[in-house]
Amino acid sequence: MPKPYREEFKTAAEFVGALVSAHGAPHRDPRLELSATATGQGEVFASEGGFLVPVDFAADLWNTVYDTGSILRLCSRQPVTTGNALSIPAIDESSRADGSRFGGAQMFWLDEGETPSATKPKFRSLTLKPKKLMGISYASGELFGDVPALTAWLERTFAQEAAFTIEDAIINGTGAGRPLGVLNADATIEVAKESGQSAATVVAENFESMMARLWGPSRRRAVWLVSNAIMLQAEPLSMSNGAPLVTYDAAGMPRIMGRPALNVEYTQPLGNVGDLILADFSQYLVSEIAPEFVSSIHIRFLFDEGCFRFRFRVDGQPAWSSPLTPKNSSTTESPFITLAARE
């Protein structure tokens, strides 16, 4: 049985170095045999095949994706360890009124001799089927000659691009061939604009109204997603109690109504639904299958270029199927809040 990867290649740069040295050489590093995968004719030659990065290195790359993203690290990660999908049982609850909590479970105060009615909770199933996300890059012979630069470039570029693409889907995804985004989820609440509010503006009342619809427990975890255009208008505003809407923590990071404000590119243009989002991403599920990183030397022989392929399989959706109605109120709440269009 082959030894674990870390006993064979101590660093990612060492692994890529072995790939580079195999380019056109009659003999290659025997450690590559542990991770060879045939392509084309099925013979493991540098001019025909590829080498599959062992599991430990692939996991390192995936962790880099999460460290790069500002939203991914806040989501609830659900690895898929067997098969191609993950089913998660969940409580089917849309109201906190008596008889509706936990989908129907209820307790009763009884006098002596009384018998309670039989009740039971209701469940639903959340199914996550990771979708394929792939990137391919060619590297020149000159870049192959600088192994540390090549390794760093591969990790940095594709980790950041994967993080961006996945996070964009977490916000804007349709659920068809990609994750279901917050803006298209049934659980997301759209808060109305203020009466007479001008187009392409935000006012303090918008933020207060959105916070008022946030599910109570999410107040400890929610973040605002904003653009530079939103922040420019928000910074001089004051709340109804006279306190500044935007403050800054000790590290100089902005907070709106006490919650962190993340400046991201995934929000919609100013004035459209989705230009301002308040979300608790602990209530968003992300499933993942261990990624693959495949290299193929001589894929573009005449151009003196090799090819690297990155493949991720990811899915995501809110854990909520609908907003929740509190026990003593008809105003629904959710971990995901957006602002209506101001056009």
MOQUISUL-V9146 format. One record per residue. N is the residue number from 1. RES is the residue in three letters. SS is DSSP state (a for helix, b for strand, c for the rest). OMEGA is omega in whole degrees, -180 to 180 (* if undefined). Layout:
N/RES/SS/OMEGA + N/RES/SS/OMEGA
This chain:
1/MET/c/180 + 2/PRO/c/176 + 3/LYS/c/177 + 4/PRO/c/-175 + 5/TYR/a/-175 + 6/ARG/a/177 + 7/GLU/a/-178 + 8/GLU/a/176 + 9/PHE/c/-175 + 10/LYS/c/-179 + 11/THR/c/176 + 12/ALA/a/179 + 13/ALA/a/179 + 14/GLU/a/179 + 15/PHE/a/180 + 16/VAL/a/177 + 17/GLY/a/177 + 18/ALA/a/177 + 19/LEU/a/-178 + 20/VAL/a/-179 + 21/SER/a/178 + 22/ALA/a/-177 + 23/HIS/c/176 + 24/GLY/c/-178 + 25/ALA/c/179 + 26/PRO/c/180 + 27/HIS/c/180 + 28/ARG/c/179 + 29/ASP/c/-178 + 30/PRO/a/179 + 31/ARG/a/178 + 32/LEU/a/180 + 33/GLU/a/-179 + 34/LEU/a/-175 + 35/SER/a/-177 + 36/ALA/b/174 + 37/THR/b/-174 + 38/ALA/c/172 + 39/THR/c/178 + 40/GLY/c/-177 + 41/GLN/c/178 + 42/GLY/c/177 + 43/GLU/c/-176 + 44/VAL/c/174 + 45/PHE/c/-178 + 46/ALA/c/-177 + 47/SER/c/-175 + 48/GLU/c/-169 + 49/GLY/c/177 + 50/GLY/b/178 + 51/PHE/b/-179 + 52/LEU/b/180 + 53/VAL/c/180 + 54/PRO/c/-170 + 55/VAL/a/-175 + 56/ASP/a/-179 + 57/PHE/a/178 + 58/ALA/a/179 + 59/ALA/a/178 + 60/ASP/a/-180 + 61/LEU/a/180 + 62/TRP/a/178 + 63/ASN/a/177 + 64/THR/a/176 + 65/VAL/a/-179 + 66/TYR/a/179 + 67/ASP/a/180 + 68/THR/a/-175 + 69/GLY/c/178 + 70/SER/c/-179 + 71/ILE/c/-177 + 72/LEU/a/-177 + 73/ARG/a/-180 + 74/LEU/a/-176 + 75/CYS/c/175 + 76/SER/b/-176 + 77/ARG/b/-179 + 78/GLN/b/-179 + 79/PRO/b/174 + 80/VAL/c/-175 + 81/THR/c/178 + 82/THR/c/179 + 83/GLY/c/-176 + 84/ASN/c/-179 + 85/ALA/c/180 + 86/LEU/b/176 + 87/SER/b/-177 + 88/ILE/b/176 + 89/PRO/b/-178 + 90/ALA/b/175 + 91/ILE/b/178 + 92/ASP/c/-174 + 93/GLU/c/177 + 94/SER/c/-179 + 95/SER/b/177 + 96/ARG/c/177 + 97/ALA/c/178 + 98/ASP/c/-179 + 99/GLY/c/-179 + 100/SER/c/-179 + 101/ARG/a/-178 + 102/PHE/a/177 + 103/GLY/a/177 + 104/GLY/c/178 + 105/ALA/c/-179 + 106/GLN/c/174 + 107/MET/c/-175 + 108/PHE/c/169 + 109/TRP/c/-174 + 110/LEU/c/168 + 111/ASP/c/-178 + 112/GLU/c/178 + 113/GLY/c/180 + 114/GLU/c/180 + 115/THR/c/-179 + 116/PRO/c/174 + 117/SER/c/179 + 118/ALA/c/177 + 119/THR/c/179 + 120/LYS/c/176 + 121/PRO/c/180 + 122/LYS/c/-176 + 123/PHE/b/173 + 124/ARG/b/-178 + 125/SER/b/173 + 126/LEU/b/-179 + 127/THR/b/179 + 128/LEU/b/180 + 129/LYS/c/-176 + 130/PRO/c/178 + 131/LYS/b/-176 + 132/LYS/b/174 + 133/LEU/b/-172 + 134/MET/b/174 + 135/GLY/b/179 + 136/ILE/b/179 + 137/SER/b/174 + 138/TYR/b/179 + 139/ALA/b/-178 + 140/SER/b/177 + 141/GLY/a/178 + 142/GLU/a/180 + 143/LEU/a/176 + 144/PHE/a/-179 + 145/GLY/c/-180 + 146/ASP/c/-171 + 147/VAL/a/180 + 148/PRO/a/179 + 149/ALA/a/-180 + 150/LEU/a/-180 + 151/THR/a/-180 + 152/ALA/a/180 + 153/TRP/a/-180 + 154/LEU/a/-178 + 155/GLU/a/-176 + 156/ARG/a/-174 + 157/THR/a/-175 + 158/PHE/a/175 + 159/ALA/a/-179 + 160/GLN/a/179 + 161/GLU/a/177 + 162/ALA/a/179 + 163/ALA/a/-179 + 164/PHE/a/-176 + 165/THR/a/-180 + 166/ILE/a/-180 + 167/GLU/a/176 + 168/ASP/a/178 + 169/ALA/a/178 + 170/ILE/a/179 + 171/ILE/a/-169 + 172/ASN/a/-174 + 173/GLY/c/-179 + 174/THR/b/-175 + 175/GLY/c/178 + 176/ALA/c/-179 + 177/GLY/c/180 + 178/ARG/c/180 + 179/PRO/c/174 + 180/LEU/b/-176 + 181/GLY/c/-180 + 182/VAL/a/-175 + 183/LEU/a/-180 + 184/ASN/a/-176 + 185/ALA/c/180 + 186/ASP/c/-177 + 187/ALA/c/-175 + 188/THR/c/179 + 189/ILE/b/176 + 190/GLU/b/-178 + 191/VAL/b/-178 + 192/ALA/c/175 + 193/LYS/c/178 + 194/GLU/c/179 + 195/SER/c/179 + 196/GLY/c/-178 + 197/GLN/c/-178 + 198/SER/c/179 + 199/ALA/c/174 + 200/ALA/c/177 + 201/THR/c/167 + 202/VAL/c/178 + 203/VAL/c/-176 + 204/ALA/a/-179 + 205/GLU/a/177 + 206/ASN/a/-179 + 207/PHE/a/-180 + 208/GLU/a/179 + 209/SER/a/178 + 210/MET/a/179 + 211/MET/a/-179 + 212/ALA/a/-180 + 213/ARG/c/-180 + 214/LEU/b/176 + 215/TRP/c/-172 + 216/GLY/a/-179 + 217/PRO/a/-180 + 218/SER/a/180 + 219/ARG/a/179 + 220/ARG/a/-172 + 221/ARG/c/-172 + 222/ALA/c/175 + 223/VAL/b/173 + 224/TRP/b/171 + 225/LEU/b/-173 + 226/VAL/b/172 + 227/SER/c/175 + 228/ASN/a/-179 + 229/ALA/a/178 + 230/ILE/a/-177 + 231/MET/a/-180 + 232/LEU/a/179 + 233/GLN/a/-174 + 234/ALA/a/-172 + 235/GLU/c/-179 + 236/PRO/c/-173 + 237/LEU/c/175 + 238/SER/b/178 + 239/MET/c/-177 + 240/SER/c/178 + 241/ASN/c/178 + 242/GLY/c/180 + 243/ALA/c/179 + 244/PRO/b/180 + 245/LEU/c/-177 + 246/VAL/b/173 + 247/THR/b/-179 + 248/TYR/b/180 + 249/ASP/c/-176 + 250/ALA/c/179 + 251/ALA/c/179 + 252/GLY/c/-180 + 253/MET/c/-176 + 254/PRO/b/175 + 255/ARG/b/178 + 256/ILE/b/-176 + 257/MET/c/176 + 258/GLY/c/-179 + 259/ARG/b/-177 + 260/PRO/b/176 + 261/ALA/b/-179 + 262/LEU/b/179 + 263/ASN/b/-176 + 264/VAL/c/-180 + 265/GLU/c/-172 + 266/TYR/c/180 + 267/THR/c/-179 + 268/GLN/c/179 + 269/PRO/c/-177 + 270/LEU/c/179 + 271/GLY/c/180 + 272/ASN/c/173 + 273/VAL/c/-179 + 274/GLY/c/176 + 275/ASP/c/178 + 276/LEU/c/-176 + 277/ILE/b/172 + 278/LEU/b/-171 + 279/ALA/b/172 + 280/ASP/c/-173 + 281/PHE/a/170 + 282/SER/a/178 + 283/GLN/a/175 + 284/TYR/b/-176 + 285/LEU/b/176 + 286/VAL/b/174 + 287/SER/b/-175 + 288/GLU/b/170 + 289/ILE/b/-176 + 290/ALA/b/-175 + 291/PRO/b/176 + 292/GLU/b/176 + 293/PHE/b/-174 + 294/VAL/b/176 + 295/SER/b/177 + 296/SER/b/179 + 297/ILE/b/177 + 298/HIS/b/-179 + 299/ILE/b/175 + 300/ARG/b/-172 + 301/PHE/a/-175 + 302/LEU/a/-180 + 303/PHE/a/-178 + 304/ASP/c/-178 + 305/GLU/b/171 + 306/GLY/b/-175 + 307/CYS/b/173 + 308/PHE/b/-180 + 309/ARG/b/176 + 310/PHE/b/178 + 311/ARG/b/175 + 312/PHE/b/173 + 313/ARG/b/-170 + 314/VAL/b/170 + 315/ASP/b/179 + 316/GLY/b/175 + 317/GLN/b/175 + 318/PRO/b/177 + 319/ALA/c/-179 + 320/TRP/c/177 + 321/SER/c/-179 + 322/SER/c/172 + 323/PRO/c/-177 + 324/LEU/b/176 + 325/THR/b/-180 + 326/PRO/c/-177 + 327/LYS/c/-173 + 328/ASN/c/180 + 329/SER/c/175 + 330/SER/c/-180 + 331/THR/c/-175 + 332/THR/b/179 + 333/GLU/b/180 + 334/SER/b/172 + 335/PRO/c/-175 + 336/PHE/b/-175 + 337/ILE/b/174 + 338/THR/b/-180 + 339/LEU/b/180 + 340/ALA/c/-178 + 341/ALA/c/172 + 342/ARG/c/-175 + 343/GLU/c/*
